[in-house]
Amino acid sequence: MTAGGPGADRDTRRGRDRPPRVRSGRPPWILVLPALAGAAFLVLPFAGLLIRAPWSTMGERVTEPEVLAALWLSLSTATAATLVSLLLGVPLAWLLARTDFPGRRVLRAVVTVPLVIPPVVGGVALLLVLGRNGLLGRYLDTWFGITIPFTPVAVVLAQVFVAMPFLVISVEGALRGADRRYEEAAATLGASRVTVFTRVTLPMVLPGIGAGAVLCWARALGEFGATITFAGNFPGTTQTMPLAVYMAMQRDPEAAIVLSLVLLLVSLAVLATLRERWVNA
């Protein structure tokens, strides 16, 4: 027996079983250099915008009616697209995370397809479905006289198509990480499924919903390919800020810089405020 007795033996064994602490010191240069290069690659283009911006005429250009109309259209349609994505995406995320049914993997793959295909392909697909001669669009036009392409509604639908997967993935991850024991306890106390979902599940995954909604809004705000294909580029009607930047780049590069800065500042302001609030909730 050792001098310390059985207690000392247990402490010694516990010390051997405990993993060694990692010392916090200088980060290895093999990680620092690529990290600095990646940061520079992302920051330098924005610095180029700031350096080349025509600051002397910034106020006049920003207050032009075309710029204000494009900015308002982008903000309003991105917000509408986010609301539609919340209405459809949260139940879809719950279905993928909490139920088991044939074809779930296929459905999850289809939901994430808009993340990897070119957005213009999504615009073509929407046009083939909701256009005047599309699978559903022909009936909307014939029976109800509703034409969706090249309207503000088409802008919203294009944004929903490309942005909703960000929300679904975020909410599904939050649902999978939530502790289901609280839901089971509420069910055993007599709560209905709707009550469990609204009173227990939603509050637990609310930060994930908020973060997903912010990402969805930001993606909708910057949507270009599906919008120009499905909704067109009509000033005052379907011309969003990204489309206005594209058109200005062809005739007035300084105007394109101004529009890019406005879009960048709006995106940064919303992401910095809303995402910080929801992620840290």
Secondary structure as the mmCIF struct_conf table of DSSP 4:
data_model
#
loop_
_struct_conf.conf_type_id
_struct_conf.id
_struct_conf.beg_label_comp_id
_struct_conf.beg_label_asym_id
_struct_conf.beg_label_seq_id
_struct_conf.end_label_comp_id
_struct_conf.end_label_asym_id
_struct_conf.end_label_seq_id
TURN_TY1_P TURN_TY1_P1 ALA A 3 GLY A 4
HELX_RH_AL_P HELX_RH_AL_P1 GLY A 5 ASP A 17
BEND BEND1 ARG A 18 ARG A 18
HELX_LH_PP_P HELX_LH_PP_P1 PRO A 19 ARG A 23
HELX_LH_PP_P HELX_LH_PP_P2 ARG A 26 PRO A 28
HELX_RH_AL_P HELX_RH_AL_P2 TRP A 29 ARG A 52
BEND BEND2 ALA A 53 ALA A 53
HELX_RH_3T_P HELX_RH_3T_P1 TRP A 55 THR A 57
HELX_RH_AL_P HELX_RH_AL_P3 MET A 58 VAL A 62
TURN_TY1_P TURN_TY1_P2 THR A 63 THR A 63
BEND BEND3 GLU A 64 GLU A 64
HELX_RH_AL_P HELX_RH_AL_P4 PRO A 65 ARG A 98
TURN_TY1_P TURN_TY1_P3 PRO A 102 GLY A 103
HELX_RH_AL_P HELX_RH_AL_P5 ARG A 104 THR A 112
HELX_RH_3T_P HELX_RH_3T_P2 VAL A 113 LEU A 115
TURN_TY1_P TURN_TY1_P4 VAL A 116 VAL A 116
BEND BEND4 ILE A 117 ILE A 117
HELX_RH_AL_P HELX_RH_AL_P6 PRO A 119 LEU A 130
BEND BEND5 GLY A 131 GLY A 131
TURN_TY1_P TURN_TY1_P5 ARG A 132 ASN A 133
BEND BEND6 GLY A 134 GLY A 134
TURN_TY1_P TURN_TY1_P6 LEU A 135 LEU A 136
HELX_RH_AL_P HELX_RH_AL_P7 GLY A 137 TYR A 139
HELX_RH_PI_P HELX_RH_PI_P1 LEU A 140 PHE A 144
TURN_TY1_P TURN_TY1_P7 PRO A 149 PHE A 150
BEND BEND7 THR A 151 THR A 151
HELX_RH_AL_P HELX_RH_AL_P8 PRO A 152 GLY A 177
BEND BEND8 ALA A 178 ALA A 178
TURN_TY1_P TURN_TY1_P8 ARG A 180 ARG A 180
HELX_RH_AL_P HELX_RH_AL_P9 ARG A 181 THR A 188
TURN_TY1_P TURN_TY1_P9 LEU A 189 GLY A 190
HELX_RH_AL_P HELX_RH_AL_P10 ARG A 193 VAL A 196
HELX_RH_PI_P HELX_RH_PI_P2 PHE A 197 THR A 201
HELX_RH_AL_P HELX_RH_AL_P11 LEU A 202 LEU A 221
TURN_TY1_P TURN_TY1_P10 GLY A 222 GLY A 222
HELX_RH_AL_P HELX_RH_AL_P12 GLY A 225 PHE A 230
TURN_TY1_P TURN_TY1_P11 ALA A 231 ALA A 231
TURN_TY1_P TURN_TY1_P12 PRO A 235 THR A 238
HELX_RH_AL_P HELX_RH_AL_P13 MET A 241 ARG A 251
HELX_RH_AL_P HELX_RH_AL_P14 PRO A 253 VAL A 270
HELX_RH_PI_P HELX_RH_PI_P3 LEU A 271 ARG A 275
HELX_RH_AL_P HELX_RH_AL_P15 GLU A 276 VAL A 279
TURN_TY1_P TURN_TY1_P13 ASN A 280 ASN A 280
#
